[in-house]
């Protein structure tokens, strides 16, 4: 186990280093940040001084080394637009994104697993076919269109849910959390449904495929022959053995939703990291973009590591080597 942890730690470090190189090269060839920090009427001397203070007058290897050292120290610089530490800006927006993603994933699991099990156990039934048609529709519909339709129906026409914003928040260990207030839940429903639609469809189809494959195995037939109830056959025996691919997809989708919730956050004016990223791209706010990209890379490698550990809890036959 210790050897596995060391190996995965080295792999995660290597991945993050490669990402840092890619991010540095991307930022180096996407415009000159000097003009974001100097006045419009700055003289050549002032521009040269700003370039020197930012370290942009040094060779590329030296710039990257300073960039890497700053990353390791957690110093990502100050936002050119907000004049605040870039890391602080991201961390202030992170809870909003995480809570929306978590609610979306709960929606996806609660809907996809039971429907996927039913569709896998009854592949020829009309209800199963209707479920699979709905899942195909969920994968096909673009998220921005779904969001706008939900806003039109539930906010404009019927006035059931608000169309934008995060709602009231409550402080929890220094963090502002909207899930601790009724108004916060009122605001999060539509964004979470929009964000969960494609994930629900993917997890449903994966669950159905796994259940259909497991259903043909001998141990399932043996359990039925022993008189085990249909519910126990499906959930205790079937789902337990079909869930590993679903866990893999769940982990990837979780990281994907955290990283790319930008469209949903923009549509619903949700004050999360994604909306901050879009605003920063429009304004060429490089420090914020760098923090976002590195944080997303860290989230992905950590989630993949946790998924590997979950495998062993689901199936003890899987060993970590």
C-alpha positions in Angstrom: 0.0 0.0 0.0 2.8 2.4 0.9 4.6 1.7 -2.4 1.4 2.4 -4.3 0.9 5.7 -2.5 4.4 6.8 -3.3 4.0 5.8 -7.0 0.7 7.6 -7.3 2.2 10.7 -5.6 5.0 10.7 -8.1 2.6 10.3 -11.0 0.4 13.2 -9.7 3.5 15.4 -9.3 4.6 14.6 -12.9 1.1 15.3 -14.3 0.9 18.7 -12.5 4.4 19.6 -13.7 3.4 18.9 -17.3 0.3 21.0 -16.8 2.4 23.8 -15.4 4.6 23.7 -18.6 1.5 23.8 -20.8 -0.1 26.6 -18.8 3.1 28.7 -18.9 3.5 28.3 -22.6 -0.2 29.1 -23.2 0.1 32.3 -21.1 3.4 33.3 -22.8 1.8 33.3 -26.2 -1.5 34.9 -25.5 -0.6 38.6 -25.4 1.6 40.9 -23.4 0.4 41.3 -19.7 2.4 44.5 -19.3 -0.4 46.5 -21.0 -2.8 45.2 -18.4 -0.9 46.8 -15.5 0.3 50.1 -17.0 -1.9 53.2 -17.9 -3.0 53.7 -21.4 -0.8 56.7 -21.8 2.3 55.0 -20.3 5.7 56.0 -21.6 8.2 53.6 -23.0 10.2 53.9 -19.8 7.2 53.0 -17.7 6.4 50.0 -19.9 10.0 48.8 -19.7 10.0 49.2 -15.9 6.7 47.2 -15.6 8.2 44.5 -17.8 11.2 44.3 -15.6 9.1 44.2 -12.4 7.1 41.3 -13.9 10.2 39.5 -14.9 9.3 39.5 -18.5 12.7 40.8 -19.6 14.3 37.5 -18.6 14.9 34.5 -20.9 12.0 32.0 -21.1 13.7 29.3 -19.0 14.3 31.9 -16.2 10.7 33.0 -16.4 9.4 29.5 -16.2 11.6 28.7 -13.2 10.2 31.7 -11.4 6.7 30.7 -12.4 7.3 27.2 -11.1 8.7 28.4 -7.8 5.8 30.7 -7.3 3.4 27.8 -8.0 5.1 25.6 -5.4 4.9 28.5 -2.8 1.3 29.1 -3.6 2.0 32.6 -4.9 0.0 33.2 -8.1 0.3 36.9 -8.1 -2.4 39.6 -8.1 -5.3 39.9 -10.5 -4.8 42.6 -13.0 -8.4 43.5 -12.9 -9.5 43.1 -9.2 -6.1 44.0 -7.7 -6.4 41.1 -5.2 -4.5 37.9 -4.9 -5.6 35.6 -7.7 -5.8 32.6 -5.3 -8.0 34.5 -2.9 -10.4 35.3 -5.8 -10.6 31.7 -6.8 -11.1 30.4 -3.3 -13.9 32.8 -2.7 -15.7 31.5 -5.7 -14.9 27.8 -5.2 -17.7 27.0 -2.6 -20.4 28.3 -5.0 -19.1 26.0 -7.8 -18.6 23.0 -5.6 -22.0 23.2 -4.0 -23.8 23.4 -7.3 -21.8 20.5 -8.7 -22.5 18.4 -5.6 -26.2 19.0 -5.8 -26.1 18.2 -9.5 -24.3 14.9 -8.9 -26.8 13.9 -6.1 -29.6 14.6 -8.6 -27.8 12.5 -11.2 -27.1 9.5 -8.9 -30.6 9.5 -7.4 -32.2 9.4 -10.9 -29.7 7.4 -12.9 -28.9 4.4 -10.7 -32.5 3.2 -10.1 -33.5 3.8 -13.7 -30.4 2.2 -15.0 -30.9 -0.9 -12.8 -34.5 -1.2 -14.0 -33.6 -0.7 -17.7 -30.8 -3.2 -17.4 -33.0 -5.8 -15.7 -35.9 -5.3 -18.1 -34.3 -4.3 -21.4 -37.3 -5.3 -23.6 -40.0 -3.5 -21.7 -41.6 -0.3 -23.0 -40.7 1.6 -19.9 -37.0 0.6 -20.4 -37.1 1.8 -24.0 -38.7 5.1 -22.9 -36.0 5.5 -20.3 -33.2 4.9 -22.9 -34.9 7.3 -25.3 -34.9 9.9 -22.6 -31.2 9.3 -21.8 -30.3 9.8 -25.4 -32.2 13.1 -25.4 -30.4 14.1 -22.2 -27.0 13.5 -23.9 -28.0 15.3 -27.1 -29.5 18.5 -25.7 -27.0 21.3 -25.3 -26.7 22.6 -21.7 -27.1 26.2 -22.5 -30.4 25.5 -24.3 -31.7 23.5 -21.4 -30.8 26.2 -19.0 -32.6 28.9 -21.1 -35.7 26.7 -21.4 -35.8 26.1 -17.7 -35.5 29.8 -17.0 -38.3 30.6 -19.4 -40.6 28.0 -18.0 -39.9 28.0 -14.2 -38.8 31.6 -13.7 -40.5 33.7 -16.4 -43.7 31.8 -17.1 -44.5 30.1 -13.8 -42.4 32.1 -11.3 -41.5 29.0 -9.3 -37.8 29.5 -9.1 -35.5 32.5 -9.5 -33.7 32.9 -12.8 -30.3 34.0 -11.5 -28.1 34.5 -8.5 -27.0 32.4 -5.6 -29.5 33.5 -2.9 -28.8 33.9 0.8 -25.8 32.2 2.3 -24.7 31.3 5.8 -21.2 31.1 7.2 -19.8 27.7 8.0 -16.1 27.5 9.1 -15.4 30.8 7.4 -17.1 29.8 4.1 -20.3 31.3 2.7 -22.6 28.3 1.9 -26.0 28.7 0.3 -27.1 25.2 1.0 -27.6 26.2 4.6 -30.5 28.5 3.8 -33.9 27.9 2.2 -33.4 30.7 -0.2 -30.1 29.2 -1.3 -31.8 25.9 -2.1 -34.4 27.8 -4.0 -31.8 29.4 -6.2 -29.7 26.3 -6.8 -32.4 23.9 -8.2 -32.4 25.1 -11.8 -28.6 25.4 -12.2 -28.1 22.0 -10.6 -30.8 20.3 -12.9 -29.2 21.9 -16.0 -25.7 20.8 -14.9 -26.9 17.3 -14.1 -28.8 16.4 -17.2 -25.9 15.0 -19.4 -24.3 13.3 -16.4 -27.6 11.6 -15.5 -27.9 10.3 -19.0 -24.3 9.0 -19.1 -24.5 7.3 -15.7 -27.9 5.8 -16.6 -26.6 4.2 -19.8 -23.4 2.9 -18.0 -25.5 1.4 -15.2 -27.8 -0.3 -17.7 -24.9 -1.7 -19.7 -23.3 -3.0 -16.6 -26.5 -4.6 -15.3 -27.1 -6.3 -18.6 -23.7 -7.8 -18.6 -23.8 -8.9 -15.0 -27.2 -10.4 -15.5 -25.8 -13.0 -17.8 -23.3 -14.2 -15.2 -23.7 -17.6 -13.3 -23.7 -16.1 -9.9 -26.8 -14.0 -10.7 -28.6 -17.2 -12.0 -27.5 -19.0 -8.8 -28.8 -16.2 -6.6 -32.2 -16.4 -8.3 -32.2 -20.2 -8.0 -31.6 -19.9 -4.2 -34.8 -17.9 -3.9 -33.1 -14.5 -3.2 -35.6 -11.7 -3.6 -35.5 -9.8 -6.9 -34.5 -6.6 -5.2 -31.5 -8.3 -3.5 -30.5 -10.0 -6.7 -30.5 -6.7 -8.5 -28.9 -4.4 -5.9 -26.9 -6.6 -3.6 -25.5 -8.9 -6.2 -25.9 -7.2 -9.6 -25.3 -3.6 -8.9 -22.4 -4.2 -6.7 -20.6 -6.0 -9.5 -21.7 -3.6 -12.2 -20.9 -0.4 -10.4 -17.1 -0.1 -10.9 -17.4 1.4 -14.5 -20.0 3.7 -13.1 -17.7 4.8 -10.3 -15.0 5.6 -13.0 -17.4 7.7 -15.0 -18.7 9.4 -11.9 -15.2 10.5 -10.9 -14.5 11.8 -14.4 -17.8 13.6 -14.5 -17.3 15.1 -11.1 -14.0 16.7 -12.1 -15.5 17.7 -15.5 -18.4 19.5 -13.9 -16.2 21.4 -11.5 -13.9 22.4 -14.3 -16.4 23.2 -17.0 -19.5 24.5 -15.2 -18.7 27.8 -16.9 -21.7 27.8 -19.3 -24.3 27.0 -16.6 -22.8 29.6 -14.2 -22.9 32.2 -16.9 -26.5 31.5 -17.9 -27.7 31.6 -14.3 -25.3 34.4 -13.2 -24.0 31.9 -10.6 -21.0 33.5 -8.8 -18.7 30.5 -9.1 -15.2 29.9 -10.6 -16.5 29.3 -14.1 -18.1 32.7 -14.4 -14.9 34.3 -12.9 -12.9 32.4 -15.5 -15.0 33.7 -18.4 -14.7 37.3 -17.1 -10.9 36.8 -16.7 -10.5 35.5 -20.2 -12.4 38.5 -21.6 -10.1 40.8 -19.7 -6.9 38.8 -20.2 -6.5 38.5 -16.4 -3.6 35.9 -16.6 -3.0 35.3 -12.8 -6.6 34.2 -12.3 -6.6 32.0 -15.4 -3.4 30.3 -14.2 -4.8 29.6 -10.7 -8.0 28.2 -12.3 -6.2 25.8 -14.6 -3.7 24.6 -12.0 -6.5 24.1 -9.5 -8.6 22.1 -12.0 -5.6 19.9 -12.8 -5.1 19.2 -9.1 -8.8 18.4 -8.7 -8.7 15.9 -11.5 -5.6 14.0 -10.2 -7.0 13.9 -6.7 -10.4 12.6 -7.8 -8.7 9.9 -9.9 -6.7 8.8 -6.9 -9.8 8.7 -4.7 -11.7 6.6 -7.4 -8.8 4.1 -7.3 -9.2 3.8 -3.5 -13.0 3.4 -3.8 -12.5 0.4 -6.2 -11.0 -1.5 -3.3 -13.9 -0.7 -1.0 -16.4 -1.9 -3.7 -14.5 -5.0 -4.7 -11.9 -6.4 -2.2 -10.5 -8.5 -5.0 -9.0 -5.4 -6.5 -5.5 -4.8 -5.0 -3.5 -1.6 -5.2 0.0 -2.2 -6.6 
